[in-house]
Amino acid sequence: MDIDINTKATILSDALPHIQRYYGKVVVVKYGGNAMLSEELKDAVMHDIVMLSLIGVKVVLVHGGGPEINDMLKKVGKEPVFINGLRYTDKETAELVLMVLAGKVNKGLVNKLESCGGRAIGLCGCDGGMINAEKRTGVDLGYVGEVKDVDVRPIRDSLDNGYIPVIATVSCGEDGQIYNINADTAAARIAAALHAENLVLMTDVRGLLMDRNDESTLISEVNVSEVPVLVKKGIISGGMIPKVECCVEAVRRGVKQSIIIDGRIPHAILIDMLTGEGVGTLFR
């Protein structure tokens, strides 16, 4: 679709107050889902992040990589094991997770950002003691960790030197073990430690829906105090519960706002941040 020059000028002009709001501020983006699998969507996300960086937004990209881990496990003849929908990580799997996430996936994203004109640096939770983890309590999932605390100095150093930090969510504990960390949880804790302006969780759904079978029932904004009621009513349920919990935790720890956006929409990050047209559910 062709857009006339006056319309283009209006779009750019309308973006100014949004650019001013985010200039010099930290925005943490958790990247995953279809946006990670589709090359078209991946290119759109990388271009969005580079553009935000070039206009003065300090973007931190946090990523998972579940499908890539499953592919590697199959290649070595190891079947993925899940307990109540959660991955069980034995010692061998933990080593493979480190190799895949901090290696192949992380450096692939760095390369993508660089090819789009950005300056990126790949990190993982082990680097500089960034994420201090401990074994997850409750159901035994092996080497699956919980975030104990976050040292933001490696991230701040990267941002201050003009780099986009790309963070793989594998970490080390004080016991010397490697732990696999849930990427949503890690992103929320990193955003809180950085006092970020915004936490963006990219998902494969429209956002929080009043009717999960009707995307037109999108709830565009939620106050974190309303979440328990929405859970009780069943509006927040299933796989959406842990994502919403991450958004709530981030806000309560000092992040100005968090948002679950539809990563299936090309350039969803730019649309949400620079147009004022929400493409998901905002929590504050």
MOVEN-V634870 format. One record per pair of residues at least 24 apart in sequence whose ideal C-beta (glycine too) atoms are under 10 Angstrom apart, sorted by the first residue. I is the first residue (numbers start at 0). J is the second residue. If there is no record, write none. Layout:
i->I j->J
i->I j->J
This chain:
i->10 j->273
i->10 j->274
i->11 j->273
i->13 j->273
i->13 j->274
i->13 j->275
i->14 j->54
i->14 j->269
i->14 j->272
i->14 j->273
i->14 j->274
i->14 j->275
i->15 j->273
i->16 j->273
i->16 j->275
i->17 j->54
i->17 j->269
i->17 j->271
i->17 j->272
i->17 j->273
i->17 j->274
i->17 j->275
i->18 j->51
i->18 j->54
i->18 j->55
i->18 j->56
i->18 j->272
i->18 j->273
i->19 j->54
i->19 j->55
i->20 j->56
i->20 j->196
i->20 j->197
i->20 j->272
i->20 j->273
i->21 j->51
i->21 j->54
i->21 j->55
i->21 j->56
i->21 j->57
i->21 j->58
i->21 j->196
i->21 j->197
i->21 j->272
i->21 j->273
i->22 j->54
i->22 j->55
i->22 j->56
i->22 j->57
i->23 j->55
i->23 j->56
i->23 j->57
i->23 j->196
i->24 j->55
i->24 j->56
i->24 j->57
i->24 j->58
i->24 j->193
i->24 j->194
i->24 j->195
i->24 j->196
i->24 j->197
i->24 j->255
i->25 j->56
i->25 j->57
i->25 j->58
i->25 j->59
i->25 j->151
i->25 j->154
i->25 j->155
i->25 j->158
i->25 j->189
i->25 j->190
i->25 j->193
i->25 j->194
i->25 j->195
i->25 j->196
i->25 j->197
i->25 j->198
i->25 j->254
i->26 j->51
i->26 j->52
i->26 j->56
i->26 j->57
i->26 j->58
i->26 j->59
i->26 j->60
i->26 j->190
i->26 j->193
i->26 j->195
i->26 j->196
i->26 j->197
i->26 j->198
i->26 j->199
i->26 j->254
i->26 j->268
i->26 j->272
i->27 j->57
i->27 j->58
i->27 j->59
i->27 j->60
i->27 j->61
i->27 j->154
i->27 j->164
i->27 j->166
i->27 j->185
i->27 j->186
i->27 j->187
i->27 j->188
i->27 j->189
i->27 j->190
i->27 j->191
i->27 j->192
i->27 j->193
i->27 j->195
i->27 j->196
i->27 j->197
i->27 j->198
i->27 j->199
i->27 j->200
i->27 j->249
i->27 j->254
i->27 j->257
i->28 j->58
i->28 j->59
i->28 j->60
i->28 j->61
i->28 j->62
i->28 j->163
i->28 j->186
i->28 j->190
i->28 j->197
i->28 j->198
i->28 j->199
i->28 j->200
i->28 j->201
i->28 j->260
i->28 j->268
i->28 j->272
i->29 j->59
i->29 j->60
i->29 j->61
i->29 j->62
i->29 j->63
i->29 j->166
i->29 j->168
i->29 j->182
i->29 j->183
i->29 j->184
i->29 j->185
i->29 j->186
i->29 j->187
i->29 j->189
i->29 j->190
i->29 j->198
i->29 j->199
i->29 j->200
i->29 j->201
i->29 j->202
i->29 j->242
i->29 j->245
i->29 j->257
i->29 j->259
i->29 j->262
i->30 j->60
i->30 j->61
i->30 j->62
i->30 j->63
i->30 j->64
i->30 j->104
i->30 j->108
i->30 j->165
i->30 j->182
i->30 j->186
i->30 j->199
i->30 j->200
i->30 j->201
i->30 j->262
i->30 j->268
i->31 j->61
i->31 j->62
i->31 j->63
i->31 j->64
i->31 j->65
i->31 j->66
i->31 j->182
i->31 j->183
i->31 j->186
i->31 j->200
i->31 j->201
i->31 j->202
i->31 j->203
i->31 j->262
i->32 j->63
i->32 j->65
i->32 j->66
i->32 j->200
i->32 j->201
i->32 j->202
i->32 j->203
i->32 j->204
i->32 j->261
i->32 j->262
i->32 j->263
i->33 j->201
i->33 j->202
i->33 j->203
i->33 j->261
i->33 j->262
i->33 j->263
i->34 j->201
i->34 j->202
i->34 j->203
i->34 j->260
i->34 j->261
i->34 j->262
i->34 j->263
i->34 j->264
i->34 j->265
i->34 j->267
i->34 j->268
i->35 j->62
i->35 j->63
i->35 j->64
i->35 j->65
i->35 j->66
i->35 j->67
i->35 j->104
i->35 j->108
i->35 j->201
i->35 j->203
i->35 j->262
i->36 j->66
i->36 j->67
i->36 j->203
i->36 j->262
i->37 j->262
i->37 j->263
i->37 j->265
i->38 j->111
i->39 j->265
i->40 j->201
i->40 j->262
i->40 j->263
i->40 j->264
i->40 j->265
i->40 j->266
i->40 j->267
i->41 j->107
i->41 j->108
i->41 j->111
i->42 j->111
i->42 j->114
i->42 j->115
i->42 j->265
i->43 j->262
i->43 j->264
i->43 j->265
i->43 j->266
i->43 j->267
i->43 j->268
i->43 j->269
i->44 j->108
i->44 j->111
i->44 j->112
i->44 j->115
i->44 j->201
i->44 j->262
i->44 j->265
i->44 j->266
i->44 j->267
i->44 j->268
i->44 j->269
i->45 j->108
i->45 j->110
i->45 j->111
i->45 j->112
i->45 j->113
i->45 j->114
i->45 j->115
i->45 j->116
i->45 j->117
i->45 j->119
i->45 j->163
i->46 j->111
i->46 j->112
i->46 j->115
i->46 j->116
i->46 j->117
i->46 j->265
i->46 j->266
i->46 j->268
i->46 j->269
i->47 j->115
i->47 j->265
i->47 j->266
i->47 j->267
i->47 j->268
i->47 j->269
i->47 j->270
i->47 j->271
i->47 j->272
i->47 j->273
i->48 j->108
i->48 j->111
i->48 j->112
i->48 j->115
i->48 j->117
i->48 j->119
i->48 j->163
i->48 j->165
i->48 j->268
i->48 j->269
i->49 j->111
i->49 j->112
i->49 j->113
i->49 j->114
i->49 j->115
i->49 j->116
i->49 j->117
i->49 j->118
i->49 j->119
i->49 j->163
i->50 j->115
i->50 j->116
i->50 j->117
i->50 j->266
i->50 j->268
i->50 j->269
i->50 j->273
i->51 j->117
i->51 j->163
i->51 j->268
i->51 j->269
i->51 j->272
i->51 j->273
i->52 j->112
i->52 j->115
i->52 j->116
i->52 j->117
i->52 j->118
i->52 j->119
i->52 j->158
i->52 j->161
i->52 j->162
i->52 j->163
i->53 j->116
i->53 j->117
i->53 j->118
i->54 j->273
i->56 j->163
i->56 j->196
i->56 j->197
i->56 j->272
i->56 j->273
i->57 j->154
i->57 j->155
i->57 j->157
i->57 j->158
i->57 j->159
i->57 j->161
i->57 j->162
i->57 j->163
i->57 j->164
i->57 j->193
i->57 j->195
i->57 j->196
i->58 j->112
i->58 j->117
i->58 j->119
i->58 j->158
i->58 j->163
i->58 j->164
i->58 j->165
i->58 j->197
i->58 j->199
i->58 j->268
i->59 j->122
i->59 j->151
i->59 j->154
i->59 j->155
i->59 j->157
i->59 j->158
i->59 j->163
i->59 j->164
i->59 j->165
i->59 j->166
i->59 j->186
i->59 j->189
i->59 j->190
i->59 j->193
i->59 j->195
i->59 j->198
i->60 j->105
i->60 j->108
i->60 j->109
i->60 j->112
i->60 j->119
i->60 j->121
i->60 j->122
i->60 j->163
i->60 j->164
i->60 j->165
i->60 j->166
i->60 j->186
i->60 j->199
i->61 j->122
i->61 j->124
i->61 j->164
i->61 j->165
i->61 j->166
i->61 j->167
i->61 j->168
i->61 j->180
i->61 j->182
i->61 j->183
i->61 j->185
i->61 j->186
i->61 j->187
i->61 j->188
i->61 j->189
i->61 j->190
i->61 j->198
i->61 j->199
i->61 j->200
i->62 j->100
i->62 j->104
i->62 j->105
i->62 j->107
i->62 j->108
i->62 j->165
i->62 j->166
i->62 j->167
i->62 j->168
i->62 j->182
i->62 j->185
i->62 j->186
i->62 j->201
i->63 j->100
i->63 j->104
i->63 j->167
i->63 j->168
i->63 j->179
i->63 j->180
i->63 j->181
i->63 j->182
i->63 j->183
i->63 j->185
i->63 j->186
i->64 j->96
i->64 j->99
i->64 j->100
i->64 j->101
i->64 j->103
i->64 j->104
i->64 j->105
i->64 j->107
i->64 j->108
i->64 j->167
i->64 j->168
i->64 j->169
i->64 j->182
i->65 j->96
i->65 j->99
i->65 j->100
i->65 j->182
i->66 j->104
i->67 j->96
i->67 j->99
i->67 j->100
i->67 j->102
i->67 j->103
i->67 j->104
i->67 j->107
i->68 j->92
i->68 j->95
i->68 j->96
i->68 j->98
i->68 j->99
i->68 j->100
i->68 j->103
i->68 j->104
i->68 j->179
i->69 j->99
i->70 j->99
i->70 j->103
i->71 j->95
i->71 j->96
i->71 j->98
i->71 j->99
i->71 j->100
i->71 j->103
i->72 j->96
i->72 j->99
i->80 j->140
i->80 j->141
i->81 j->140
i->82 j->138
i->82 j->139
i->82 j->140
i->82 j->141
i->82 j->143
i->83 j->138
i->83 j->140
i->84 j->237
i->84 j->238
i->85 j->135
i->85 j->137
i->85 j->138
i->85 j->140
i->85 j->143
i->85 j->181
i->85 j->241
i->86 j->140
i->86 j->141
i->86 j->143
i->86 j->179
i->86 j->181
i->87 j->138
i->87 j->139
i->87 j->140
i->87 j->141
i->87 j->142
i->87 j->143
i->88 j->135
i->88 j->140
i->88 j->141
i->88 j->142
i->88 j->143
i->88 j->144
i->88 j->177
i->88 j->178
i->88 j->179
i->89 j->140
i->89 j->141
i->89 j->142
i->90 j->141
i->90 j->142
i->90 j->176
i->90 j->177
i->91 j->141
i->91 j->142
i->92 j->141
i->92 j->142
i->92 j->143
i->92 j->179
i->93 j->141
i->93 j->142
i->93 j->143
i->93 j->144
i->93 j->169
i->93 j->176
i->93 j->177
i->93 j->178
i->93 j->179
i->94 j->142
i->94 j->169
i->94 j->177
i->95 j->179
i->96 j->142
i->96 j->143
i->96 j->167
i->96 j->168
i->96 j->169
i->96 j->177
i->96 j->178
i->96 j->179
i->96 j->180
i->97 j->123
i->97 j->124
i->97 j->125
i->97 j->142
i->97 j->167
i->97 j->169
i->97 j->170
i->97 j->171
i->97 j->177
i->97 j->178
i->97 j->179
i->98 j->169
i->99 j->167
i->99 j->169
i->100 j->124
i->100 j->166
i->100 j->167
i->100 j->168
i->100 j->169
i->100 j->179
i->100 j->180
i->100 j->182
i->101 j->125
i->101 j->126
i->101 j->166
i->101 j->167
i->101 j->168
i->101 j->169
i->101 j->170
i->101 j->177
i->102 j->167
i->103 j->167
i->104 j->165
i->104 j->167
i->105 j->165
i->105 j->166
i->105 j->167
i->105 j->169
i->106 j->165
i->106 j->167
i->107 j->165
i->108 j->163
i->108 j->165
i->108 j->166
i->108 j->167
i->109 j->162
i->109 j->163
i->109 j->164
i->109 j->165
i->110 j->165
i->111 j->165
i->112 j->162
i->112 j->163
i->112 j->165
i->113 j->163
i->117 j->161
i->117 j->162
i->117 j->163
i->117 j->165
i->118 j->157
i->118 j->160
i->118 j->161
i->118 j->162
i->118 j->163
i->119 j->157
i->119 j->162
i->119 j->163
i->119 j->164
i->119 j->165
i->120 j->153
i->120 j->154
i->120 j->156
i->120 j->157
i->120 j->158
i->120 j->160
i->120 j->161
i->120 j->162
i->120 j->163
i->120 j->164
i->120 j->165
i->120 j->166
i->121 j->157
i->121 j->162
i->121 j->163
i->121 j->164
i->121 j->165
i->121 j->166
i->121 j->167
i->122 j->153
i->122 j->154
i->122 j->157
i->122 j->162
i->122 j->164
i->122 j->165
i->122 j->166
i->122 j->167
i->123 j->153
i->123 j->165
i->123 j->166
i->123 j->167
i->123 j->168
i->123 j->169
i->123 j->170
i->123 j->171
i->123 j->177
i->123 j->180
i->124 j->149
i->124 j->150
i->124 j->153
i->124 j->166
i->124 j->167
i->124 j->168
i->124 j->169
i->124 j->170
i->124 j->171
i->124 j->177
i->124 j->178
i->124 j->179
i->124 j->180
i->124 j->185
i->124 j->189
i->125 j->167
i->125 j->169
i->125 j->170
i->125 j->171
i->125 j->172
i->125 j->177
i->125 j->178
i->126 j->150
i->126 j->153
i->126 j->154
i->126 j->157
i->126 j->164
i->126 j->166
i->126 j->167
i->126 j->170
i->126 j->171
i->127 j->151
i->127 j->152
i->127 j->153
i->127 j->154
i->127 j->156
i->127 j->157
i->128 j->152
i->128 j->153
i->128 j->170
i->128 j->171
i->128 j->173
i->129 j->153
i->129 j->154
i->129 j->164
i->129 j->166
i->129 j->170
i->129 j->171
i->129 j->185
i->129 j->189
i->129 j->192
i->130 j->166
i->130 j->168
i->130 j->169
i->130 j->170
i->130 j->171
i->130 j->172
i->130 j->178
i->130 j->180
i->130 j->185
i->130 j->188
i->130 j->189
i->130 j->192
i->131 j->170
i->131 j->171
i->131 j->172
i->131 j->173
i->131 j->178
i->132 j->168
i->132 j->169
i->132 j->170
i->132 j->171
i->132 j->172
i->132 j->173
i->132 j->174
i->132 j->176
i->132 j->177
i->132 j->178
i->132 j->179
i->132 j->180
i->132 j->185
i->133 j->170
i->133 j->172
i->133 j->173
i->133 j->174
i->133 j->176
i->133 j->178
i->134 j->172
i->134 j->174
i->134 j->176
i->134 j->178
i->135 j->178
i->135 j->179
i->135 j->180
i->135 j->181
i->140 j->179
i->141 j->178
i->141 j->179
i->142 j->169
i->142 j->172
i->142 j->176
i->142 j->177
i->142 j->178
i->142 j->179
i->143 j->178
i->143 j->179
i->143 j->180
i->143 j->181
i->144 j->168
i->144 j->169
i->144 j->170
i->144 j->171
i->144 j->172
i->144 j->176
i->144 j->177
i->144 j->178
i->144 j->179
i->144 j->180
i->144 j->181
i->144 j->184
i->144 j->185
i->145 j->170
i->145 j->172
i->145 j->178
i->145 j->180
i->145 j->181
i->145 j->184
i->145 j->185
i->145 j->188
i->146 j->170
i->146 j->178
i->146 j->180
i->146 j->181
i->146 j->184
i->146 j->185
i->146 j->187
i->146 j->188
i->146 j->189
i->146 j->191
i->146 j->192
i->147 j->172
i->147 j->173
i->147 j->188
i->148 j->188
i->148 j->192
i->149 j->185
i->149 j->188
i->149 j->189
i->149 j->190
i->149 j->191
i->149 j->192
i->149 j->193
i->150 j->192
i->151 j->189
i->151 j->191
i->151 j->192
i->151 j->193
i->151 j->194
i->154 j->189
i->154 j->192
i->154 j->193
i->155 j->192
i->155 j->193
i->158 j->193
i->164 j->189
i->164 j->193
i->181 j->241
i->181 j->245
i->182 j->245
i->183 j->241
i->183 j->242
i->183 j->243
i->183 j->244
i->183 j->245
i->183 j->246
i->183 j->248
i->183 j->249
i->183 j->259
i->184 j->241
i->184 j->242
i->184 j->244
i->184 j->245
i->184 j->248
i->184 j->249
i->185 j->245
i->186 j->245
i->186 j->249
i->186 j->257
i->187 j->242
i->187 j->244
i->187 j->245
i->187 j->246
i->187 j->247
i->187 j->248
i->187 j->249
i->187 j->250
i->187 j->251
i->187 j->252
i->187 j->254
i->187 j->257
i->188 j->245
i->188 j->248
i->188 j->249
i->188 j->252
i->189 j->249
i->189 j->254
i->190 j->245
i->190 j->246
i->190 j->248
i->190 j->249
i->190 j->250
i->190 j->252
i->190 j->253
i->190 j->254
i->190 j->255
i->190 j->257
i->191 j->248
i->191 j->249
i->191 j->250
i->191 j->251
i->191 j->252
i->191 j->253
i->191 j->254
i->191 j->257
i->192 j->252
i->192 j->253
i->192 j->254
i->193 j->253
i->193 j->254
i->194 j->252
i->194 j->253
i->194 j->254
i->194 j->255
i->195 j->249
i->195 j->252
i->195 j->253
i->195 j->254
i->195 j->255
i->195 j->256
i->195 j->257
i->196 j->254
i->196 j->255
i->196 j->256
i->196 j->272
i->197 j->249
i->197 j->254
i->197 j->255
i->197 j->256
i->197 j->257
i->197 j->258
i->197 j->268
i->197 j->271
i->197 j->272
i->197 j->281
i->198 j->245
i->198 j->246
i->198 j->248
i->198 j->249
i->198 j->250
i->198 j->254
i->198 j->255
i->198 j->256
i->198 j->257
i->198 j->258
i->198 j->259
i->198 j->282
i->199 j->246
i->199 j->256
i->199 j->257
i->199 j->258
i->199 j->259
i->199 j->260
i->199 j->262
i->199 j->267
i->199 j->268
i->199 j->271
i->199 j->272
i->199 j->279
i->200 j->242
i->200 j->243
i->200 j->245
i->200 j->246
i->200 j->249
i->200 j->257
i->200 j->258
i->200 j->259
i->200 j->260
i->200 j->262
i->200 j->279
i->200 j->280
i->200 j->282
i->201 j->258
i->201 j->259
i->201 j->260
i->201 j->261
i->201 j->262
i->201 j->263
i->201 j->264
i->201 j->267
i->201 j->268
i->201 j->279
i->202 j->238
i->202 j->239
i->202 j->242
i->202 j->259
i->202 j->260
i->202 j->261
i->202 j->262
i->202 j->263
i->202 j->279
i->202 j->280
i->203 j->238
i->203 j->261
i->203 j->262
i->203 j->263
i->204 j->238
i->204 j->239
i->204 j->242
i->204 j->259
i->204 j->260
i->204 j->261
i->204 j->262
i->204 j->263
i->204 j->279
i->204 j->280
i->205 j->259
i->205 j->260
i->205 j->261
i->205 j->263
i->205 j->264
i->205 j->278
i->205 j->279
i->205 j->280
i->206 j->239
i->206 j->258
i->206 j->259
i->206 j->260
i->206 j->261
i->206 j->277
i->206 j->278
i->206 j->279
i->206 j->280
i->206 j->281
i->207 j->234
i->207 j->235
i->207 j->239
i->207 j->242
i->207 j->243
i->207 j->246
i->207 j->259
i->207 j->279
i->207 j->280
i->207 j->281
i->207 j->282
i->208 j->234
i->208 j->235
i->208 j->239
i->208 j->280
i->209 j->234
i->210 j->234
i->211 j->235
i->211 j->236
i->211 j->237
i->211 j->239
i->214 j->261
i->217 j->261
i->217 j->277
i->217 j->278
i->217 j->279
i->217 j->280
i->218 j->279
i->218 j->280
i->218 j->281
i->219 j->258
i->219 j->277
i->219 j->278
i->219 j->279
i->219 j->280
i->219 j->281
i->220 j->256
i->220 j->258
i->220 j->277
i->220 j->280
i->220 j->281
i->220 j->282
i->220 j->283
i->221 j->246
i->221 j->247
i->221 j->259
i->221 j->280
i->221 j->281
i->221 j->282
i->221 j->283
i->222 j->250
i->222 j->281
i->222 j->282
i->222 j->283
i->223 j->247
i->223 j->248
i->223 j->249
i->223 j->250
i->223 j->251
i->223 j->256
i->223 j->257
i->223 j->282
i->223 j->283
i->225 j->282
i->226 j->250
i->226 j->282
i->235 j->280
i->239 j->280
i->242 j->280
i->243 j->280
i->243 j->282
i->245 j->282
i->246 j->280
i->246 j->281
i->246 j->282
i->246 j->283
i->247 j->282
i->249 j->282
i->250 j->282
i->250 j->283
i->254 j->282
i->254 j->283
i->255 j->283
i->256 j->281
i->256 j->282
i->256 j->283
i->257 j->281
i->257 j->282
i->257 j->283
i->258 j->282
i->258 j->283
